Amino acid sequence: MKRVFLPEKKLKQFFSKISQEYELFACTRSEGAGRIVRLDDIPEEFEFAPVRTAESLRLFLLKLRQLVAKYPSDEYKDITPDFPRRAVIGVKGCDIRGIKIFDEVFLNDPDYVDPFYKSARESLFLVSIDCTDALDTCFCNLLGDKPYAEEGFDINLSPVDGGYVAVAGSERGSKILSSLSLSEAEQQAISQMETNRETILAKLEEINKEFKTEKSYRELLEASEGADGWETAADCVGCGACTNVCPTCFCFTLYDLKGKDANYRFSVWDSCQYSGFARMAGGTNPRRSLLERFKHRYNHKFLHYPIRYNGVYACVGCGRCIVNCLGKIDMRQTFKNLDEAAKTATSKE
Amino acid sequence: MKNIYYPYEAELIKIKDETPNIKSFFFKLSQPLTFREGQFMQLSVPGIGEAPFTPSSKPGEVDELVITILKTGRVTDYLHEKVKPGEILGLRGPFGHGYPTHLFDGKTALVIGGGVGLAPLRACLYGLFGERYEKVNRISIKYGARSPYDLVFRDEYEEWVKKGKVDMSISIDRPHPEWEKGEFKFEGVSQTVGLVTVLLDNLDVDIENTYAVSCGPEIMLKFVTYKLLDLGFKPEQIYLSMNRRMSCGVGKCHRCNIGPYYLCKDGPDMCYADIMNYDPFGSI
């Protein structure tokens, strides 16, 4: 992989190059988490968020409400949805990994590809940037992930003195970089990049040391029976905030409306935390209790999804669910409790 | 690109009353389709909504389709009360795998249905009555419904058992005067009273050489499964039609999963051995 140096003073040119083809969004510093802002004008300089943004990228890929069919109508039988071409600059590694979770379901399914997702995905240009700090809810390290992206981006930036070490991850990213006539990154910049990565990883280790579990999350769920270790569920109110802010949650429901001239079918975000999510006509519900729905979310992310899709967790450790939980439930604490429960069970045997 | 959410037009040509709350809807398709027994369709009532149903008619390449539906929710209420022959409804599918009928070659097919659950199983039976019939050893049908009036496809049982390899027994949940008086008498069919599991008492099949398929309310599937396990069936010999709530039908919306399985893509007919470790009946 060719590493080039993007000096701070060329950032404007970098933005404007991308803006020739894409509507520009960037992750800016804010109190606590960063924010994704739309850049209508190219800024003279820009301060990237050191940590993940409050918003995930889900909104860029799966609309809250998407018209999926107007029927009867020939134009919706075969469809090439026209999504706006957008670029998000300054995305963190966790959110880049989150997109992979969606891809497996909507794009890489050999039987059925979702045309709306495919179009949104192909229209999205992603520039990732290494974390230069960590929130106390960040826990990618507990999942074996890193505070920077290694793949899945069009371009990755690593902040160093005076600019960024830049790497292209796709042909279209490579084209942008080569159009800027950048010189190769010097060894000193690369060392600085590596030092920063190690520093942030060490910080994450420190933040999360009290949450370390002996067994992996998947093993803990495989062994889990009944309510042992699930004490945190008592604080859940079933609001579904965790699933709405999650960068890997993708559940939706289809609903139909009668219009004047045709019928409309929409897909809208849904949540497995809602009591009606799996309830059947007639009222039968396979997950009637809040505890079952609470466990379902963990099981899906750390057990069912990995079994179905190549062992990958459907969680990236961004910690948004922790920050946004009305009951202040910390996923790390749930697993810590499960770990303790598992130890107690073993010692009893 | 093909729009996986678009419902294709299907003309409703006939509605037949099966029971007071179950009707069969006959469709003429705008283009022929091939479905396997047990595969399901997403049926749309335009502008109202969509729900998954397994056809009850003969599988294979067809240009007509029958779907037998219990009135039990928003979409089905609409189908029962408002929809008239001649109207154009929408269909997506077929989806899923369907019944593993190849397993029945040289074996006994134990077919256990409850209420409207006999509808998908009828497609399975029609499949078995076709080319496969030569290879199957025996087809044993156990069917339960709430009352004699809730039995679906009543005019076909006698025809089925006349085939030779087929035997059938029926139970109704509670005693019923007309049942006792023999006003619902089916020639060659054994009839009793009790939940469908009573038909599995004193089961006279060679269990080792039998595969069971069952369709009905999930509470019934749960107890049928436990009964079969009690009798010595292995989890591998039990197939359940887990026709749960589905929305997309194509493994995207993540509503119908049991563990890592999507009922829409991997089912709806699941081998109990596959799902047994994933709390298959939940709070049912």
Interface residues (C-beta under 8 A of the other chain):
Chain A: V68 A69 Y71 P72 Y76 K77 D78 I79 T80 V105 F106 D109 D111 Y112 V113 D114 P115 K118 F250 C251 F252 T253 L254 Y255 D256 L257 K258 G259 N263 Y264 R265 S267 D270 C272 F277 A278 R279 M280 A281 G282 T284 N285 P286 R287 R288 S289 E292 N299 H300 L303 H304 Y305 I307 R308
Chain B: M1 K2 N3 I4 Y5 Y6 P7 Y8 E9 S44 V45 P46 G47 I48 G49 E50 A51 T72 G73 R74 V75 T76 I88 G90 P217 E218 I219 R244 R245 S247 C248 V250 G251 K252 C253 H254 R255 C256 N257 G259 P260 K265 Y278 F281 G282 S283 I284
